[in-house]
Amino acid sequence: MKKSFQKLTVVLLILAPAILFIWQAGCGTPSQQPPSRHTRNFGMGGVDIDIPIEDFIALSKSGVSILFPSWGLEQDPEQIRTFLDNANSVGLKVVLDAGYLGAVWGYIGDGPFPDDQTPVLQTDLLIQFIERFRKHPALLGWLISWAAGAHLPNGIDTDAWPESALTIEQLREVADTIRSVDHTHPLIMGMEIEPPDKQEIFDQENPFEAGLVQMVVLGMFSNKSNDGETVEDPQLIADQGARLIDAILGVDPSVSVWMGLAAFASPPEYLAPTVDDLNRDFNSALAIPTLQNIGFYQWGGPQSDFYLPAPEKGLADLWSTIKKLIKAEQG
């Protein structure tokens, strides 16, 4: 898990036109039965801000309905609005960053930042951002954190970690700030679970409590490697997925749980999944009765080192497989 990765999942909206869509995203107490193939939603994470309109069209046609971008409020507002407009033009919803990346917590610009700089919520900046985009029709909700700030500048790749992790009090602060401005859109947080298996999901890196958010994205990337040659636990989802989701629902049974599957490569730490790997992970996720929706990480973009659909710097075979899997599940 590296800070350079921007990973990237019950949605309750009171706006009548959005009720059907949000119900499909997992509204209400999760059923013990698997969601219908006609109601399960699929997301794509790590989507760059500068992707062309053709990418929005391709994602929409594939059956993906929700985008989790790889950027936040540090971007130019007009560029953000263009992204949202493009998504809306093809019926896609977008989760916007409101606590995952550095700017929300005072890490403005590219750094470098002092080693002892601690995260401090930039309340005025966040409120301004929420006010600017809360009425956009493409907005699905707000991402308040990922793995308690593991990818912030003083995150997991520094000596300050895990003492620098966001606390439950800080997560409450950002949640309360957003809700003071926008009580309509749901709050979302990400948790990251990688081998070796964690016996306790709610540790310093994944603080959680009932009522904090309406949606949890559980990132389980089975392509993690220690030696750059073999993955640590290819059966991670089959072995641990149901237990971890049950733990989340045991704290707050009203949340909707997504699972993020690996569809990216960044060797030597993350190896390129094969088509067989993705099929295995997808089927293992589908077998979990309490899992509401599924996302794939990551899309990237033409200007990034990784760009999923591009044969020369992506994993085009995985993108083809993702489309087939979604089509088969949606019927």
C-alpha positions in Angstrom: 0.0 0.0 0.0 1.7 3.3 -1.1 0.7 6.9 -0.8 1.3 7.3 -4.5 -1.8 5.1 -5.0 -5.0 6.9 -4.9 -7.4 4.2 -4.4 -9.2 4.0 -4.3 -16.9 2.2 -1.5 -26.1 2.8 2.2 -26.6 5.5 0.1 -29.5 7.6 1.2 -30.6 10.6 -0.8 -33.8 12.5 -0.1 -34.0 14.0 -3.6 -36.9 12.1 -5.2 -35.4 11.8 -8.7 -32.4 10.0 -7.3 -34.2 7.5 -5.0 -34.2 4.6 -7.5 -30.5 5.0 -8.3 -29.5 5.2 -4.7 -31.6 2.2 -3.7 -29.7 0.3 -6.4 -26.4 1.4 -4.8 -27.4 -0.3 -1.6 -30.0 1.6 0.4 -31.2 0.4 3.7 -30.1 -2.5 5.9 -28.2 -5.0 3.7 -30.0 -8.2 2.9 -28.6 -11.5 3.8 -29.3 -12.6 0.2 -27.1 -11.6 -2.7 -28.2 -8.5 -4.5 -30.1 -9.1 -7.7 -28.0 -8.9 -10.8 -30.3 -6.1 -11.9 -29.6 -4.0 -8.7 -25.8 -4.5 -8.2 -23.7 -1.5 -9.1 -20.2 -1.5 -10.4 -17.6 1.2 -9.9 -14.2 2.2 -11.3 -11.6 3.8 -9.1 -8.4 5.8 -9.7 -10.0 7.8 -12.6 -7.8 10.7 -13.7 -9.3 14.1 -14.1 -8.2 14.6 -17.7 -9.6 11.5 -19.3 -11.2 12.1 -22.7 -15.0 12.0 -23.3 -14.5 8.7 -25.0 -13.5 7.1 -21.7 -16.7 8.3 -20.0 -18.7 6.8 -22.9 -16.8 3.5 -22.7 -17.2 3.2 -18.9 -20.9 3.9 -19.1 -21.4 1.4 -21.9 -19.5 -1.2 -19.9 -22.1 -1.1 -17.1 -19.9 0.9 -14.7 -22.2 3.4 -13.0 -20.0 5.1 -10.4 -16.5 6.7 -10.7 -14.0 7.2 -7.8 -11.5 9.8 -9.0 -7.8 9.9 -8.2 -7.8 13.6 -7.4 -9.5 16.1 -5.0 -10.2 19.7 -4.2 -6.7 20.8 -5.1 -7.7 20.6 -8.7 -8.9 23.6 -10.7 -12.7 24.0 -10.0 -13.5 24.4 -13.7 -11.6 21.2 -14.5 -13.6 19.4 -11.8 -16.8 20.8 -13.2 -15.9 19.6 -16.7 -15.3 16.1 -15.3 -18.7 16.1 -13.6 -20.4 17.5 -16.6 -18.9 14.7 -18.8 -19.9 12.0 -16.3 -23.4 13.4 -16.1 -23.7 13.5 -19.9 -23.5 9.7 -20.0 -25.3 8.9 -16.8 -22.3 8.3 -14.5 -22.2 9.2 -10.9 -19.1 10.5 -9.2 -17.7 10.3 -5.6 -15.7 13.4 -4.8 -12.8 13.6 -2.4 -13.6 15.4 0.9 -10.9 14.0 3.2 -8.9 11.4 1.4 -6.1 13.5 -0.1 -3.8 16.0 1.4 -5.3 19.5 0.7 -8.3 18.8 3.0 -5.8 18.2 5.8 -3.5 21.2 5.2 -1.0 19.6 2.8 -1.3 22.3 0.1 0.7 22.0 -3.0 3.3 19.4 -4.0 5.5 19.7 -0.8 7.9 18.7 0.5 6.2 18.9 3.9 7.8 18.9 7.3 8.2 15.4 8.8 6.3 16.4 11.9 3.4 18.2 10.1 0.2 16.7 11.4 -3.1 16.6 9.6 -5.4 19.6 10.4 -8.8 19.9 8.8 -9.1 22.9 6.6 -12.7 23.6 7.5 -13.2 26.8 5.4 -11.6 25.2 2.3 -13.7 22.1 2.6 -16.9 24.0 3.1 -16.2 26.1 0.0 -15.6 22.9 -2.0 -18.8 21.3 -0.8 -20.8 24.4 -1.5 -19.5 24.6 -5.0 -20.4 21.1 -6.1 -23.1 19.8 -3.8 -25.8 20.6 -6.3 -24.2 19.0 -9.3 -26.4 16.2 -10.7 -23.4 13.8 -11.2 -22.4 13.9 -7.5 -23.1 10.7 -5.7 -21.4 11.4 -2.4 -18.2 12.5 -0.5 -15.2 10.3 0.4 -14.1 11.4 3.8 -11.0 9.1 4.2 -9.1 6.1 3.0 -7.3 3.9 5.5 -7.3 6.7 8.0 -5.0 8.9 6.0 -2.5 6.3 5.0 -1.8 8.1 1.7 -1.4 11.5 3.2 2.2 13.0 3.0 2.9 11.8 6.6 1.2 8.5 6.0 2.2 4.9 5.7 5.5 5.5 3.9 6.9 7.7 6.7 8.3 7.1 10.1 5.4 9.0 11.6 3.0 6.2 10.8 0.8 4.9 12.4 0.9 7.6 15.0 0.0 10.1 12.2 -3.2 8.2 11.3 -6.4 10.1 11.3 -8.3 9.4 14.6 -12.0 8.7 15.0 -12.3 12.2 16.4 -10.9 13.7 13.2 -13.1 11.6 11.0 -16.1 12.8 13.0 -14.9 16.3 12.5 -14.8 16.0 8.7 -18.1 14.2 8.6 -19.8 16.8 10.8 -18.4 19.6 8.7 -19.7 18.1 5.4 -23.1 17.4 7.0 -23.4 21.0 8.2 -23.4 22.1 4.5 -24.8 19.1 2.7 -27.2 16.7 4.5 -28.4 15.2 1.3 -25.5 13.2 -0.2 -24.0 10.2 1.6 -20.6 10.0 3.2 -18.2 7.3 2.2 -15.0 5.9 3.6 -12.4 3.4 2.5 -10.7 0.7 4.4 -7.7 -1.2 3.1 -7.0 -4.8 3.9 -4.0 -6.6 2.5 -2.0 -9.7 3.5 -0.8 -10.7 6.0 -4.3 -11.2 7.3 -5.5 -8.7 10.0 -7.3 -10.5 12.8 -8.7 -7.1 13.9 -10.1 -4.9 11.1 -10.7 -1.9 13.3 -7.2 -0.9 14.4 -5.4 2.4 14.2 -5.4 2.3 10.4 -9.2 1.7 10.1 -11.1 3.5 12.8 -14.8 3.1 12.5 -18.1 3.6 14.4 -21.8 3.4 13.8 -23.3 6.5 12.1 -20.0 7.8 10.7 -20.7 7.1 7.1 -23.4 5.4 4.9 -21.0 3.5 2.6 -17.7 1.6 3.2 -15.4 0.6 0.4 -13.2 -2.3 1.4 -10.1 -2.4 -0.8 -8.8 -6.0 -1.0 -5.9 -6.2 -3.5 -4.8 -9.7 -4.0 -1.9 -8.7 -6.2 0.2 -7.5 -3.3 3.8 -8.9 -3.3 6.7 -8.8 -0.9 9.4 -10.2 -3.2 8.3 -8.7 -6.6 7.7 -12.2 -8.0 4.8 -13.9 -6.3 1.7 -12.5 -4.6 1.3 -13.0 -0.9 -2.3 -14.3 -0.7 -4.1 -15.0 -4.0 -7.1 -16.2 -2.0 -7.4 -13.1 0.1 -11.0 -12.3 -0.8 -12.2 -15.9 -0.5 -10.4 -16.3 2.8 -11.1 -13.0 4.5 -13.8 -11.1 2.6 -16.9 -12.4 4.3 -15.4 -12.1 7.8 -14.3 -8.5 7.3 -17.7 -7.4 5.9 -19.5 -9.1 8.8 -17.2 -7.2 11.1 -18.2 -3.9 9.5 -21.9 -4.7 9.5 -21.5 -5.8 13.1 -20.6 -2.2 14.0 -23.1 -0.5 11.7 -25.6 -2.8 10.0 -27.1 0.1 8.0 -24.0 0.7 5.9 -23.6 -0.4 2.3 -20.4 -2.3 1.7 -18.4 -2.2 -1.6 -15.4 -4.2 -2.4 -12.5 -2.9 -4.5 -10.8 -5.5 -6.7 -7.3 -5.2 -8.2 -7.1 -4.3 -11.8 -3.8 -2.5 -11.9 0.0 -3.1 -11.7 2.8 -1.3 -10.0 5.7 -3.6 -9.6 7.4 -4.7 -7.5 4.8 -4.1 -4.8 1.7 -4.9 -6.9 2.0 -7.4 -9.7 -0.2 -7.4 -12.8 -3.2 -9.6 -12.2 -4.0 -12.1 -14.9 -7.5 -12.7 -16.4 -7.7 -15.8 -14.2 -6.8 -13.7 -11.1 -9.6 -11.2 -11.9 -12.1 -13.9 -12.5 -11.2 -15.6 -9.2 -11.5 -12.4 -7.2 -14.7 -11.4 -8.9 -16.4 -14.7 -8.3 -15.1 -14.8 -4.7 -16.7 -11.4 -4.1 -20.0 -12.4 -5.7 -20.1 -15.3 -3.3 -20.3 -13.0 -0.3 -24.0 -12.6 0.6 -23.7 -9.3 2.4 -21.5 -7.5 -0.3 -23.6 -4.9 -2.0 -21.5 -3.7 -4.9 -18.1 -4.2 -6.6 -15.5 -1.7 -7.8 -12.3 -2.1 -9.8 -9.1 -0.2 -9.3 -7.7 1.5 -11.3 -8.5 3.3 -14.6 -5.7 5.9 -14.6 -5.5 8.1 -17.6 -3.6 9.0 -20.8 -1.1 11.2 -18.9 -0.5 8.7 -16.1 2.0 5.8 -15.9 -0.9 3.4 -15.8 -4.0 3.5 -18.1 -6.1 0.4 -17.9 -7.5 0.2 -21.4 -4.2 1.1 -23.2 -2.3 -2.0 -24.5 1.1 -0.2 -24.1 0.8 0.9 -20.5 -2.3 -0.8 -19.1 -3.9 -4.1 -18.9 -6.3 -4.1 -21.8 -7.1 -7.8 -21.4 -8.4 -7.1 -17.9 -10.6 -4.2 -19.2 -12.1 -6.6 -21.7 -12.7 -9.1 -18.9 -14.3 -6.5 -16.7 -16.8 -5.7 -19.4 -17.6 -9.3 -19.9 -18.0 -9.9 -16.1 -20.3 -6.9 -15.7 -22.4 -7.9 -18.7 -22.8 -11.4 -17.5 -23.8 -10.3 -14.0 -26.3 -7.6 -15.2 -27.9 -10.0 -17.7 
